[in-house]
Amino acid sequence: MGFTTFEAWENYFRSAAKSDKYLLFRRYMQNLGIQGNPQLMLKGTIDVVRATLIYAQIDGQEMGSFLNMQRYNPTEAPDSCYVFAFDLGGKAFARILAGSNLIYPDLADIYNHPWNDLKRVGYRGVWISRTDGFPLTPLATSSANTSKQNRYLMRSALFKTNNSESSSSIA
């Protein structure tokens, strides 16, 4: 099933999550230690996919393959290699699937994106894991702990806001 519009993808994604009663999101959030309603992950995922498509269009990129990779059930996206989970200031969360080329999502674009309805800018944390369950290979750090749920929580100065407790608020 290929999606030709964002609206068609959003309808599919919402329907798949609701028919599953958000169980995949609930389990994923529990695995990451995220407390909250899995509907917040549905909302955040839709918002981050929309933002990613906007920035890709600005950059002149074709985004059909990215959009078609964003499945509610990651096993239905065989070309996905990585999972990015974003904490959008504690107000919502997002789960984005990425291919081996890691072109999207653009972390800098998402970090600076205003989430007007959340009254936040960017994200305060991002978890990266592999879809196949194998540990990530450390690239920039030698102190990676891959034994704990095969995930990284990247919280460095690059990804932190001025207030380490929350992302920036929109005035």
C-alpha positions as CSV (number, residue, x, y, z in Angstrom):
1,M,0.0,0.0,0.0
2,G,1.5,3.3,-1.1
3,F,0.4,6.7,0.0
4,T,0.2,9.6,-2.4
5,T,-0.8,12.2,0.1
6,F,-0.2,13.1,3.7
7,E,-3.9,13.0,4.4
8,A,-4.2,9.4,3.1
9,W,-1.3,8.3,5.2
10,E,-2.7,10.1,8.3
11,N,-6.1,8.4,7.9
12,Y,-4.4,5.0,7.6
13,F,-2.1,5.7,10.6
14,R,-5.0,6.9,12.9
15,S,-7.2,4.0,11.9
16,A,-4.4,1.4,12.5
17,A,-3.6,2.8,15.9
18,K,-7.3,3.0,16.9
19,S,-8.1,-0.6,15.7
20,D,-5.1,-1.8,17.8
21,K,-6.3,0.2,20.7
22,Y,-2.8,1.9,20.7
23,L,-1.3,-1.3,22.0
24,L,1.9,-1.1,19.9
25,F,2.5,2.5,21.1
26,R,1.7,1.6,24.7
27,R,4.3,-1.2,24.6
28,Y,6.9,0.9,22.9
29,M,6.4,3.7,25.4
30,Q,6.8,1.2,28.3
31,N,10.0,-0.1,26.8
32,L,11.4,3.4,26.7
33,G,10.2,4.2,30.2
34,I,7.9,6.9,28.9
35,Q,4.9,7.6,31.1
36,G,1.8,8.9,29.3
37,N,-1.1,8.2,27.1
38,P,-0.2,6.4,23.9
39,Q,-2.6,8.8,22.0
40,L,0.1,11.4,22.7
41,M,2.5,9.3,20.6
42,L,-0.1,9.1,17.8
43,K,-0.5,12.9,17.8
44,G,3.3,13.5,18.0
45,T,4.1,11.0,15.3
46,I,1.6,12.7,12.9
47,D,3.0,16.1,13.8
48,V,6.7,15.1,13.3
49,V,5.9,13.3,10.0
50,R,4.1,16.5,8.8
51,A,7.0,18.7,9.8
52,T,9.5,16.3,8.2
53,L,7.6,16.5,4.9
54,I,7.5,20.3,5.1
55,Y,11.2,20.6,5.5
56,A,11.9,18.0,2.9
57,Q,9.8,20.0,0.4
58,I,11.7,23.1,1.2
59,D,14.9,21.1,0.6
60,G,13.5,19.9,-2.8
61,Q,13.5,16.2,-1.6
62,E,11.2,13.5,-2.8
63,M,9.4,12.1,0.2
64,G,7.3,9.3,-1.1
65,S,9.5,6.5,0.3
66,F,9.8,8.2,3.7
67,L,6.0,8.6,4.0
68,N,5.4,5.0,2.9
69,M,7.9,3.8,5.5
70,Q,5.9,5.3,8.3
71,R,3.7,2.3,9.3
72,Y,1.9,1.9,12.6
73,N,3.3,-1.6,12.9
74,P,7.1,-1.3,12.1
75,T,7.1,-4.9,10.8
76,E,5.1,-3.7,7.9
77,A,8.0,-1.4,6.9
78,P,10.7,-3.8,5.7
79,D,12.9,-1.0,4.4
80,S,13.1,0.6,7.9
81,C,16.3,0.1,9.9
82,Y,16.0,2.6,12.7
83,V,13.4,3.9,15.1
84,F,13.6,7.5,16.4
85,A,11.4,8.4,19.4
86,F,11.1,12.0,20.3
87,D,10.0,13.7,23.5
88,L,8.2,16.8,22.4
89,G,8.6,18.7,25.7
90,G,6.7,16.1,27.7
91,K,3.5,17.2,25.9
92,A,3.6,14.6,23.2
93,F,5.9,11.9,21.8
94,A,6.7,10.7,18.3
95,R,8.0,7.5,16.7
96,I,9.5,7.8,13.3
97,L,10.9,4.9,11.2
98,A,14.1,5.6,9.1
99,G,16.0,3.8,6.4
100,S,19.6,2.9,6.4
101,N,20.6,6.2,4.7
102,L,19.4,8.2,7.8
103,I,18.6,11.2,5.7
104,Y,15.3,11.7,7.5
105,P,14.2,12.7,10.0
106,D,16.5,15.8,10.0
107,L,17.2,16.2,13.7
108,A,18.2,19.9,13.4
109,D,14.9,20.7,11.6
110,I,12.8,18.9,14.2
111,Y,14.8,20.4,17.1
112,N,13.9,23.9,15.9
113,H,10.3,23.2,14.8
114,P,7.5,25.1,16.6
115,W,4.7,22.8,17.9
116,N,2.2,25.6,18.2
117,D,-0.6,23.6,19.7
118,L,1.8,22.2,22.4
119,K,3.3,25.6,23.0
120,R,6.7,24.1,22.6
121,V,9.7,24.3,20.3
122,G,11.7,21.2,19.3
123,Y,12.3,18.2,21.5
124,R,14.0,17.5,24.8
125,G,15.2,14.0,24.1
126,V,15.5,11.5,21.3
127,W,15.9,7.7,21.6
128,I,17.4,5.8,18.6
129,S,17.1,2.0,18.2
130,R,17.3,-0.5,15.5
131,T,14.2,-2.2,14.1
132,D,15.8,-5.6,14.1
133,G,16.5,-5.5,17.8
134,F,20.3,-5.6,17.5
135,P,22.4,-3.2,19.5
136,L,23.5,0.1,17.9
137,T,27.1,0.4,17.0
138,P,28.6,3.3,18.9
139,L,29.7,6.0,16.6
140,A,30.4,9.1,18.6
141,T,30.8,7.7,22.1
142,S,32.6,4.8,23.6
143,S,30.4,4.7,26.8
144,A,27.3,3.5,25.1
145,N,25.2,1.0,27.1
146,T,23.7,-1.3,24.5
147,S,22.7,-4.0,26.9
148,K,19.7,-2.0,28.3
149,Q,16.8,-2.5,25.8
150,N,19.2,-1.8,22.9
151,R,18.5,1.9,22.9
152,Y,20.3,5.2,23.3
153,L,18.9,8.2,25.0
154,M,20.8,11.1,23.5
155,R,20.9,13.9,25.9
156,S,23.9,16.0,25.1
157,A,24.4,19.8,24.9
158,L,23.5,19.5,21.2
159,F,20.0,18.1,22.0
160,K,19.3,20.0,25.2
161,T,17.4,23.2,25.5
162,N,18.4,26.0,27.9
163,N,16.0,24.5,30.5
164,S,16.9,20.8,30.9
165,E,13.5,20.0,32.4
166,S,11.4,21.0,29.3
167,S,11.7,22.2,25.8
168,S,11.4,25.8,25.0
169,S,7.9,27.3,25.4
170,I,6.3,29.4,22.8
171,A,5.3,32.8,24.2
